[in-house]
Amino acid sequence: ELFSRLSVPRVDVGQQGTPGGMCKGIDTSLSCDVVGKPSVAPQPHELKTCLAAMMWAVGPKQLVKRSKSLSGVELVEAAARALLCTISRKQDAGQHNTMFDSVSIPAIPISNYLRRLHRDFRCSDSAFVCALVILDRILNTRTDDPIHEIQLTAWNVHRLALCCVMFAAKFNEDRTWCNSQYARIGGIDALELNGYERFLFRFLGFRLSVGPEEYQLYLRHLQAIADVSVTVPEDPSVQALAEKSVGEKRLAVHRSSGAKPCFRGLVRGVSLLLRLLSPD
């Protein structure tokens, strides 16, 4: 495992508290000026990071209004809502395939997928807050070739969420799983997850630590976006799930309708053979 070969300090993170301290010698700068709402208000589909999308969806009034603490399930649901706000809706969003893109949109809603990770990873709730910070660093990383920059789409949101939650759990938790177990929970192959881990480590420059100010900033916006009065886009995976269910029903009907004539023909053939063999 690549994590086992790194001698990096850990950050103590409580259930929903602020990380105990910042790791020395690692660049954890992710200023609000970079990921926050720009001076010129962009269109919703142009918001690239989770924090910018949450700022756009929530607004300053709602951010002040919602200060109530969240349970683990509510926090995970809020993280799913933040991802839905961040997913790119551009027409060409799925044309430039990256290593994280699936062949088709996964037929599992994002909220259900995050709840499964939360249940089976057995990590603290704060890992999902740190995962959003790590995801924003991935989305905000600039490369020499714009084609190689990663943007969140319906085709890669599940895999990127899996990797970021795994990174946050491995970096902050005392007890973690091996990559094969994380891959089994996430529904992908272990070799595939190992490749994602190696690539993202270098892509991030090994910046996995989350400072207290960053953590509180993201937590406040998650508390605000958890309010049901905040409108979020529809989950594209829900439509994919509905289409899959319709396809399976049609296939089942086709199979059942195709089996009846075969059985009737067999019965008729046997009855005809018995009449021919009878002495009468």
Rosetta silent file (secondary structure, phi, psi, omega in degrees, C-alpha in Angstrom):
SEQUENCE: ELFSRLSVPRVDVGQQGTPGGMCKGIDTSLSCDVVGKPSVAPQPHELKTCLAAMMWAVGPKQLVKRSKSLSGVELVEAAARALLCTISRKQDAGQHNTMFDSVSIPAIPISNYLRRLHRDFRCSDSAFVCALVILDRILNTRTDDPIHEIQLTAWNVHRLALCCVMFAAKFNEDRTWCNSQYARIGGIDALELNGYERFLFRFLGFRLSVGPEEYQLYLRHLQAIADVSVTVPEDPSVQALAEKSVGEKRLAVHRSSGAKPCFRGLVRGVSLLLRLLSPD
SCORE:     score description
SCORE:     0.000 S_00000001
   1 L     0.000  138.751 -177.433    0.000    0.000    0.000 S_00000001
   2 L   -68.881  -32.536  179.934    1.260    3.444   -0.933 S_00000001
   3 H   -64.485  -34.509 -177.451    0.038    4.955    2.339 S_00000001
   4 H   -68.157  -19.604 -178.697    2.174    2.546    4.361 S_00000001
   5 H   -91.907    2.011 -179.444    5.305    3.859    2.659 S_00000001
   6 L  -103.473  131.751  176.986    4.622    7.465    3.678 S_00000001
   7 L  -103.718   69.781 -178.359    5.906    8.803    6.966 S_00000001
   8 L  -111.720  144.505  179.045    3.470   11.684    7.308 S_00000001
   9 L   -70.655  156.824  179.859    1.917   12.857   10.585 S_00000001
  10 L   -99.015  163.122  175.017   -1.780   12.379   11.222 S_00000001
  11 L  -113.840  125.383  178.786   -4.416   14.903   12.177 S_00000001
  12 L   -77.081  119.954 -177.588   -6.662   14.014   15.094 S_00000001
  13 L  -121.183  129.309  178.154  -10.228   14.559   13.994 S_00000001
  14 L   -80.359 -172.041 -178.070  -13.213   14.190   16.288 S_00000001
  15 L   -62.242  -48.305  173.049  -16.667   12.985   15.392 S_00000001
  16 L  -139.334   17.572 -177.303  -17.700   16.405   14.180 S_00000001
  17 L   -86.313 -175.704  178.760  -15.092   18.602   15.803 S_00000001
  18 L   -82.706  142.606  175.522  -12.272   20.552   14.396 S_00000001
  19 L   -52.479  141.970 -173.713   -9.066   18.705   13.512 S_00000001
  20 L   -64.079  -27.792  179.811   -6.714   18.745   16.455 S_00000001
  21 L  -172.369  172.092 -179.150   -3.872   20.422   14.600 S_00000001
  22 L  -103.427  145.289 -179.620   -2.249   21.090   11.277 S_00000001
  23 L   -77.595  134.886 -179.283    0.573   19.011    9.856 S_00000001
  24 L   -79.858  145.722  173.035    3.862   20.836    9.609 S_00000001
  25 L    82.301    4.450  179.837    5.749   21.065    6.378 S_00000001
  26 L  -122.136  133.400 -178.142    2.752   20.381    4.103 S_00000001
  27 L   -74.259  113.263  179.597    1.051   23.065    2.094 S_00000001
  28 L  -112.921   17.353 -175.585   -2.577   23.142    3.189 S_00000001
  29 L   -71.421  123.339  172.633   -3.448   26.501    1.689 S_00000001
  30 L  -145.729   76.578 -170.185   -6.846   26.559    0.054 S_00000001
  31 L   -67.096  153.940  178.874   -7.922   30.141    0.418 S_00000001
  32 H   -66.136  -24.532 -179.870  -11.528   31.207    0.156 S_00000001
  33 H   -66.659  -27.670 -177.620  -10.519   33.607   -2.599 S_00000001
  34 H   -81.144  -45.473 -172.793   -9.655   30.666   -4.833 S_00000001
  35 H  -103.867   -6.175 -177.916  -12.664   28.444   -4.224 S_00000001
  36 L   -79.564 -172.828 -179.543  -15.235   30.949   -3.009 S_00000001
  37 L   -74.336  124.697 -177.338  -17.787   32.920   -4.987 S_00000001
  38 L   -68.496  169.948  179.196  -15.967   35.239   -7.442 S_00000001
  39 L   -65.533  -36.978  174.713  -16.602   38.937   -7.706 S_00000001
  40 L   -94.229  117.608 -174.493  -18.427   38.350  -11.000 S_00000001
  41 L   -65.293  121.455  179.500  -21.257   35.922  -10.314 S_00000001
  42 L   -83.814  170.479  171.680  -20.845   32.861  -12.556 S_00000001
  43 L   -74.777  154.687 -176.997  -23.559   30.649  -13.912 S_00000001
  44 H   -57.630  -34.674 -177.503  -24.345   27.588  -11.750 S_00000001
  45 H   -75.956   -6.270  179.627  -22.816   25.162  -14.275 S_00000001
  46 H   -94.956   -5.440 -179.574  -19.509   27.085  -14.133 S_00000001
  47 L   -76.037  117.859 -169.599  -18.944   26.498  -10.402 S_00000001
  48 L   -93.882  -32.272 -175.354  -16.097   24.028  -10.267 S_00000001
  49 L  -104.347  160.042 -179.539  -15.529   23.362   -6.552 S_00000001
  50 H   -65.640  -39.803 -178.918  -17.871   22.087   -3.858 S_00000001
  51 H   -65.206  -43.593  178.273  -17.344   25.144   -1.664 S_00000001
  52 H   -64.326  -38.972  179.179  -18.157   27.572   -4.479 S_00000001
  53 H   -67.169  -39.253  177.604  -21.243   25.534   -5.390 S_00000001
  54 H   -67.244  -39.204  176.986  -22.446   25.485   -1.791 S_00000001
  55 H   -61.033  -40.304  179.827  -21.902   29.244   -1.491 S_00000001
  56 H   -67.280  -43.461 -175.792  -23.953   29.768   -4.620 S_00000001
  57 H   -72.868  -35.855 -173.108  -26.775   27.449   -3.503 S_00000001
  58 H   -85.346  -52.686 -175.349  -26.960   28.625    0.099 S_00000001
  59 H    84.685  159.021 -175.421  -26.358   32.357   -0.012 S_00000001
  60 H   -66.762  -34.766 -177.611  -25.167   34.529    2.909 S_00000001
  61 H   -67.625  -44.658 -179.294  -28.567   34.752    4.644 S_00000001
  62 H   -67.684  -32.099  179.705  -29.120   31.012    4.770 S_00000001
  63 H   -64.424  -38.716  178.328  -25.539   30.471    5.971 S_00000001
  64 H   -73.596  -34.711 -175.901  -26.175   32.653    9.013 S_00000001
  65 H   -68.490  -41.459 -173.450  -29.589   31.124    9.619 S_00000001
  66 L   -96.504  105.520  178.268  -28.491   27.480    9.725 S_00000001
  67 L  -128.505    9.200 -176.828  -26.052   26.814   12.578 S_00000001
  68 L   -74.304  141.487  179.077  -27.514   23.609   14.005 S_00000001
  69 L   -71.153  153.482 -176.166  -25.194   20.610   14.372 S_00000001
  70 L  -110.828  147.418  170.665  -25.784   17.607   12.111 S_00000001
  71 L   -77.421  174.040 -179.039  -25.954   13.910   12.861 S_00000001
  72 H   -60.981  -43.789 -179.888  -23.816   11.480   10.896 S_00000001
  73 H   -65.692  -41.733  179.363  -26.601   10.613    8.452 S_00000001
  74 H   -65.550  -37.700  179.299  -27.503   14.283    7.960 S_00000001
  75 H   -65.969  -41.519  178.469  -23.864   15.200    7.351 S_00000001
  76 H   -65.594  -40.965  177.647  -23.482   12.490    4.705 S_00000001
  77 H   -64.083  -38.112  177.190  -26.716   13.606    3.050 S_00000001
  78 H   -65.719  -37.854  176.529  -25.446   17.199    3.049 S_00000001
  79 H   -63.214  -38.660  177.241  -22.208   16.047    1.399 S_00000001
  80 H   -64.580  -40.254  177.423  -24.269   14.338   -1.306 S_00000001
  81 H   -64.624  -36.365  176.962  -26.231   17.565   -1.864 S_00000001
  82 H   -65.076  -39.755  178.007  -22.948   19.468   -2.166 S_00000001
  83 H   -65.485  -38.641  178.365  -21.745   17.031   -4.835 S_00000001
  84 H   -62.991  -35.709  177.746  -24.993   17.433   -6.771 S_00000001
  85 H   -70.752  -24.469 -174.686  -24.463   21.204   -6.818 S_00000001
  86 H   -90.864  -22.950 -176.785  -20.900   20.749   -8.089 S_00000001
  87 L   -57.932  130.959 -179.253  -21.553   18.277  -10.921 S_00000001
  88 L   -72.466  132.857  177.662  -20.943   19.937  -14.269 S_00000001
  89 L  -106.437   13.994  179.223  -24.040   20.189  -16.481 S_00000001
  90 L   -66.084  153.995 -177.693  -22.195   21.351  -19.586 S_00000001
  91 L   -66.787  -31.329 -177.748  -22.980   19.549  -22.822 S_00000001
  92 L   -98.095   17.955 -175.570  -19.343   18.506  -23.324 S_00000001
  93 L   -64.685  -33.155 -177.358  -18.800   17.432  -19.699 S_00000001
  94 L  -100.994    9.268 -176.832  -18.643   13.747  -20.576 S_00000001
  95 L   -81.233  -38.198  179.979  -16.761   14.033  -23.875 S_00000001
  96 L   -89.646   93.376 -175.866  -13.224   14.227  -22.461 S_00000001
  97 L   -72.651  132.640  173.939  -12.994   10.855  -20.751 S_00000001
  98 L  -108.245  178.165 -179.209  -10.601   10.606  -17.816 S_00000001
  99 L   -68.172  -14.675 -178.539   -9.399    7.563  -15.946 S_00000001
 100 L   -93.727   -8.360 -175.697  -12.186    8.098  -13.403 S_00000001
 101 L   -78.788  136.779  173.662  -15.073    8.069  -15.892 S_00000001
 102 L   -88.187  166.070 -178.753  -17.342    5.054  -16.063 S_00000001
 103 L   -64.437  -40.535  177.815  -18.798    3.762  -19.317 S_00000001
 104 L  -135.107  167.917  178.793  -22.283    4.892  -18.303 S_00000001
 105 L   -66.040  124.105 -179.245  -23.750    6.875  -15.424 S_00000001
 106 L   -57.894  137.141 -176.494  -23.786    4.545  -12.365 S_00000001
 107 L   -89.167   50.426  174.618  -27.309    3.455  -11.465 S_00000001
 108 L  -141.153  121.852 -179.508  -26.967    4.253   -7.760 S_00000001
 109 L   -56.360  147.754 -175.707  -27.970    7.639   -6.316 S_00000001
 110 H   -62.801  -39.580  179.374  -25.088    9.615   -4.857 S_00000001
 111 H   -62.901  -41.476  177.562  -26.750    9.877   -1.443 S_00000001
 112 H   -64.465  -38.423 -179.043  -27.193    6.093   -1.296 S_00000001
 113 H   -66.613  -44.412  179.073  -23.576    5.585   -2.347 S_00000001
 114 H   -66.631  -36.310  176.637  -22.209    7.922    0.338 S_00000001
 115 H   -64.354  -35.943  176.562  -24.401    6.287    2.973 S_00000001
 116 H   -66.182  -41.895  176.767  -22.942    2.919    1.991 S_00000001
 117 H   -63.044  -41.941 -179.908  -19.398    4.298    2.327 S_00000001
 118 H   -64.170  -38.380 -178.217  -20.281    5.809    5.708 S_00000001
 119 H   -73.634  -43.742 -172.204  -21.769    2.537    6.948 S_00000001
 120 H   -91.003  -26.714  176.279  -19.080    0.150    5.693 S_00000001
 121 H   -69.442  -29.579 -178.049  -15.969    2.328    6.049 S_00000001
 122 L    56.412   41.550  178.345  -16.783    2.768    9.761 S_00000001
 123 L  -102.879  170.276  179.326  -14.981    6.085    9.769 S_00000001
 124 L   -72.530  159.304  179.667  -15.853    9.244   11.676 S_00000001
 125 L   -62.825  -32.248 -177.604  -18.330   11.734   10.259 S_00000001
 126 H   -64.736  -18.188  178.425  -15.580   14.338    9.947 S_00000001
 127 H   -63.132  -30.447 -179.375  -13.927   12.231    7.230 S_00000001
 128 H   -75.919  -29.068  173.876  -16.649   13.335    4.807 S_00000001
 129 H   -68.291  -46.333  178.103  -15.946   16.994    5.541 S_00000001
 130 H   -64.276  -32.159  179.553  -12.241   16.438    4.917 S_00000001
 131 H   -64.342  -37.728  177.245  -13.105   14.475    1.764 S_00000001
 132 H   -66.353  -36.470  177.022  -14.830   17.539    0.278 S_00000001
 133 H   -63.962  -44.891  179.269  -11.745   19.641    1.007 S_00000001
 134 H   -64.530  -40.484  179.033   -9.538   17.076   -0.752 S_00000001
 135 H   -62.448  -40.547  178.595  -11.969   16.876   -3.677 S_00000001
 136 H   -65.205  -33.829  175.733  -11.877   20.650   -4.105 S_00000001
 137 H   -65.514  -36.569  176.911   -8.078   20.543   -4.228 S_00000001
 138 H   -66.035  -46.421 -177.794   -8.342   17.983   -7.024 S_00000001
 139 H   -69.863  -25.421 -175.899  -10.870   20.069   -8.945 S_00000001
 140 H   -94.756   -1.890 -179.474   -8.910   23.281   -8.375 S_00000001
 141 L   -76.146  126.903  179.790   -5.521   21.921   -9.486 S_00000001
 142 L   -94.518  141.354  177.338   -4.332   23.545  -12.707 S_00000001
 143 L  -121.967  167.783  178.636   -2.320   21.634  -15.306 S_00000001
 144 L   -65.093  -35.863  179.161   -0.391   22.678  -18.401 S_00000001
 145 L  -106.017  116.388 -178.354   -3.005   21.022  -20.616 S_00000001
 146 H   -59.841  -24.660 -179.617   -6.596   22.037  -19.738 S_00000001
 147 H   -64.118  -30.701 -177.771   -7.872   18.711  -21.113 S_00000001
 148 H   -83.363   -4.844  175.698   -6.105   16.917  -18.249 S_00000001
 149 L   -72.220  144.603 -174.586   -7.838   19.024  -15.610 S_00000001
 150 L   -97.231  129.588  171.970  -10.474   17.102  -13.686 S_00000001
 151 L  -123.650  148.083 -175.229  -14.038   18.329  -13.454 S_00000001
 152 L   -79.476  123.410  179.200  -16.811   16.615  -11.534 S_00000001
 153 L  -131.153  173.311  178.417  -19.380   14.913  -13.782 S_00000001
 154 L   -67.216  -18.888 -178.648  -22.092   12.311  -13.429 S_00000001
 155 L   -85.331  -21.957 -175.659  -19.654    9.755  -14.875 S_00000001
 156 L  -123.554   -0.197 -174.631  -16.866   10.200  -12.299 S_00000001
 157 H   -63.589  -35.366 -178.336  -18.507   11.564   -9.123 S_00000001
 158 H   -68.674  -45.008 -178.582  -18.809    8.123   -7.510 S_00000001
 159 H   -68.753  -40.960  178.502  -15.178    7.145   -8.069 S_00000001
 160 H   -67.113  -37.849  176.632  -13.799   10.515   -7.005 S_00000001
 161 H   -64.331  -41.090  177.497  -15.975   10.499   -3.885 S_00000001
 162 H   -59.859  -46.805 -178.509  -14.726    7.002   -3.057 S_00000001
 163 H   -64.321  -42.891 -176.190  -11.088    8.054   -3.423 S_00000001
 164 H   -70.049  -39.340  176.066  -11.477   11.244   -1.384 S_00000001
 165 H   -66.177  -38.437  177.265  -13.319    9.559    1.494 S_00000001
 166 H   -63.911  -43.324  177.974  -10.685    6.825    1.486 S_00000001
 167 H   -60.281  -46.634 -178.394   -7.891    9.423    1.590 S_00000001
 168 H   -63.407  -39.831  179.913   -9.544   11.281    4.466 S_00000001
 169 H   -68.499  -43.022 -178.546  -10.111    8.067    6.418 S_00000001
 170 H   -66.999  -36.131 -174.854   -6.590    6.782    5.863 S_00000001
 171 H   -79.431  -31.491 -171.217   -4.960   10.073    6.749 S_00000001
 172 H  -109.834  -22.485 -174.493   -7.023   10.923    9.844 S_00000001
 173 L   -89.580  151.929  176.734   -8.340    7.665   11.279 S_00000001
 174 L   -80.666  -33.545 -179.734   -6.457    5.354   13.638 S_00000001
 175 L  -117.115  124.044 -177.970   -8.059    2.191   12.233 S_00000001
 176 L  -133.248  168.951  177.395   -8.342    1.746    8.482 S_00000001
 177 L   -98.057  171.175  171.021   -8.946   -1.004    5.931 S_00000001
 178 L   -83.154  166.751 -175.453   -6.710   -2.291    3.171 S_00000001
 179 H   -64.305  -33.042  179.646   -7.326   -1.125   -0.388 S_00000001
 180 H   -63.582  -35.884  177.967   -8.993   -4.381   -1.417 S_00000001
 181 H   -71.950  -41.926  176.039  -11.652   -3.842    1.264 S_00000001
 182 H   -61.005  -40.199  179.708  -12.183   -0.207    0.264 S_00000001
 183 H   -65.860  -40.120  179.006  -12.508   -1.322   -3.368 S_00000001
 184 H   -63.049  -42.638  179.348  -15.052   -4.014   -2.461 S_00000001
 185 H   -66.075  -39.545 -178.872  -17.156   -1.488   -0.554 S_00000001
 186 H   -78.542  -13.188  176.715  -16.911    1.029   -3.395 S_00000001
 187 L    83.946   25.566  176.529  -17.797   -1.537   -6.046 S_00000001
 188 L  -129.046  174.349 -179.218  -14.621   -1.357   -8.145 S_00000001
 189 L   -78.190  148.311 -178.112  -11.549   -3.525   -8.664 S_00000001
 190 H   -65.127  -39.499  178.330   -8.667   -3.271   -6.185 S_00000001
 191 H   -63.458  -36.786  177.309   -6.074   -2.736   -8.933 S_00000001
 192 H   -64.310  -43.255  179.104   -8.191    0.099  -10.305 S_00000001
 193 H   -65.894  -37.778  176.805   -8.354    1.762   -6.888 S_00000001
 194 H   -61.381  -39.461  177.081   -4.582    1.392   -6.453 S_00000001
 195 H   -64.822  -41.169  176.382   -4.083    3.206   -9.761 S_00000001
 196 H   -61.296  -41.614 -177.457   -6.375    6.031   -8.677 S_00000001
 197 H   -63.204  -45.676 -179.666   -4.482    6.337   -5.391 S_00000001
 198 H   -63.881  -43.493 -177.721   -1.070    6.606   -7.032 S_00000001
 199 H   -65.971  -46.914 -175.716   -2.266    9.131   -9.597 S_00000001
 200 H   -69.660  -31.231  175.582   -4.137   11.376   -7.153 S_00000001
 201 H   -58.412  -47.874 -179.306   -1.270   11.393   -4.667 S_00000001
 202 H   -72.598  -35.729  179.759    1.018   12.903   -7.260 S_00000001
 203 H   -63.497  -37.519  179.863   -1.760   15.096   -8.696 S_00000001
 204 H   -83.337  -13.115 -173.813   -2.400   16.582   -5.243 S_00000001
 205 L    68.039   30.217  177.679    1.274   16.893   -4.379 S_00000001
 206 L    61.569   29.685  178.417    0.598   14.803   -1.240 S_00000001
 207 L   -94.553   93.227 -178.140   -1.570   17.593    0.250 S_00000001
 208 L  -117.843  -10.633 -178.601   -4.045   15.680    2.405 S_00000001
 209 L   -76.905  147.248 -179.046   -4.016   17.596    5.689 S_00000001
 210 L  -123.049  124.373  179.930   -6.969   19.825    6.546 S_00000001
 211 L   -79.684  162.177 -179.117   -6.572   22.846    8.804 S_00000001
 212 H   -59.526  -39.799 -178.505   -9.107   23.878   11.465 S_00000001
 213 H   -67.030  -42.633  176.669  -10.249   26.974    9.561 S_00000001
 214 H   -60.167  -45.600 -177.717  -10.810   24.992    6.374 S_00000001
 215 H   -60.798  -47.636 -178.980  -12.702   22.327    8.262 S_00000001
 216 H   -65.724  -34.750  179.009  -15.019   24.803   10.003 S_00000001
 217 H   -62.782  -48.328  179.797  -15.634   26.661    6.742 S_00000001
 218 H   -68.103  -37.795 -179.154  -16.795   23.521    4.957 S_00000001
 219 H   -64.754  -40.223  179.022  -18.748   22.308    7.984 S_00000001
 220 H   -62.660  -41.530 -179.849  -20.714   25.572    8.198 S_00000001
 221 H   -71.898  -32.341  174.650  -21.686   25.345    4.543 S_00000001
 222 H   -67.015  -39.802  176.291  -22.668   21.687    4.914 S_00000001
 223 H   -61.905  -34.446 -179.246  -24.882   22.608    7.850 S_00000001
 224 H   -75.821  -42.428 -176.061  -26.509   25.271    5.674 S_00000001
 225 H   -75.738  -13.066  176.624  -26.987   23.138    2.563 S_00000001
 226 L   -69.876  -17.850  178.826  -28.535   20.358    4.651 S_00000001
 227 L   -64.798  129.905 -177.063  -31.641   22.527    4.967 S_00000001
 228 L   -67.241  -17.405  178.746  -34.364   21.097    2.718 S_00000001
 229 L   -73.583  -15.326  177.483  -35.358   24.638    1.712 S_00000001
 230 L   -80.921  123.861 -177.805  -32.086   24.911   -0.246 S_00000001
 231 L   -81.809  130.273  176.749  -32.691   23.823   -3.830 S_00000001
 232 L  -124.820  154.469  179.105  -30.191   21.372   -5.335 S_00000001
 233 L   -65.032  161.568  177.714  -30.137   19.844   -8.841 S_00000001
 234 L   -71.305  151.261  179.553  -31.611   16.441   -9.515 S_00000001
 235 L   -80.120  118.137  178.911  -29.362   13.403   -9.231 S_00000001
 236 H   -65.088  -21.598  178.865  -28.563   12.065  -12.730 S_00000001
 237 H   -70.910  -24.557  177.641  -28.006    8.624  -11.222 S_00000001
 238 H   -65.862  -42.297  177.002  -31.691    8.465  -10.252 S_00000001
 239 H   -65.810  -39.050  177.471  -32.676    8.675  -13.914 S_00000001
 240 H   -63.593  -38.181  177.297  -30.046    6.059  -14.785 S_00000001
 241 H   -65.370  -40.756  178.426  -31.476    3.788  -12.084 S_00000001
 242 H   -64.627  -41.746  178.207  -35.007    4.252  -13.451 S_00000001
 243 H   -65.097  -37.308  177.806  -33.855    3.444  -16.989 S_00000001
 244 H   -65.964  -40.516  179.286  -32.062    0.349  -15.726 S_00000001
 245 H   -64.779  -40.883  177.959  -35.178   -0.823  -13.885 S_00000001
 246 H   -64.287  -41.801  178.602  -37.311   -0.342  -17.003 S_00000001
 247 H   -63.698  -40.145  178.836  -34.785   -2.263  -19.090 S_00000001
 248 H   -67.147  -37.628  178.063  -34.700   -5.141  -16.620 S_00000001
 249 H   -65.655  -41.926  178.339  -38.506   -5.328  -16.557 S_00000001
 250 H   -63.715  -40.383  178.753  -38.668   -5.408  -20.350 S_00000001
 251 H   -65.262  -40.056  178.678  -36.043   -8.143  -20.448 S_00000001
 252 H   -65.181  -41.484  178.083  -37.934  -10.173  -17.855 S_00000001
 253 H   -64.787  -40.177  179.401  -41.202   -9.815  -19.802 S_00000001
 254 H   -63.850  -41.591  179.868  -39.447  -10.798  -23.023 S_00000001
 255 H   -67.451  -41.918 -179.305  -37.969  -13.884  -21.435 S_00000001
 256 H   -68.409  -39.407  178.823  -41.224  -14.947  -19.845 S_00000001
 257 H   -70.300  -28.852  178.836  -43.221  -14.374  -23.022 S_00000001
 258 H   -78.198  -20.790 -178.409  -40.649  -16.303  -25.046 S_00000001
 259 H   -81.984  -28.564 -176.597  -40.766  -19.318  -22.726 S_00000001
 260 H   -65.741  -48.291  178.113  -44.520  -19.911  -22.971 S_00000001
 261 H   -60.589  -35.388  179.055  -44.695  -20.759  -26.705 S_00000001
 262 H   -64.400  -43.078  179.639  -41.775  -23.169  -26.334 S_00000001
 263 H   -66.977  -40.727  177.977  -43.508  -24.991  -23.517 S_00000001
 264 H   -64.076  -41.675  178.203  -46.802  -25.125  -25.428 S_00000001
 265 H   -63.687  -36.019  178.097  -45.049  -26.438  -28.506 S_00000001
 266 H   -65.918  -41.610  178.958  -43.375  -29.126  -26.448 S_00000001
 267 H   -65.119  -42.785  178.514  -46.714  -30.217  -24.984 S_00000001
 268 H   -64.072  -39.683  178.605  -48.345  -30.292  -28.410 S_00000001
 269 H   -64.439  -41.645  179.320  -45.464  -32.282  -29.844 S_00000001
 270 H   -66.147  -42.713  179.058  -45.617  -34.846  -27.059 S_00000001
 271 H   -64.527  -39.093  177.218  -49.397  -35.198  -27.380 S_00000001
 272 H   -65.449  -39.681  178.233  -49.112  -35.630  -31.159 S_00000001
 273 H   -65.214  -38.298  178.243  -46.411  -38.278  -30.717 S_00000001
 274 H   -67.133  -36.853  178.435  -48.582  -40.173  -28.224 S_00000001
 275 H   -68.141  -35.777  179.433  -51.529  -40.162  -30.636 S_00000001
 276 H   -70.328  -32.949 -178.480  -49.339  -41.505  -33.436 S_00000001
 277 H   -85.423  -12.147 -179.454  -47.992  -44.295  -31.246 S_00000001
 278 L   -71.569  144.641 -177.828  -51.355  -45.309  -29.866 S_00000001
 279 L   -66.587  -24.996  179.115  -52.827  -48.532  -31.416 S_00000001
 280 L   -67.639    0.000    0.000  -56.161  -46.855  -32.132 S_00000001
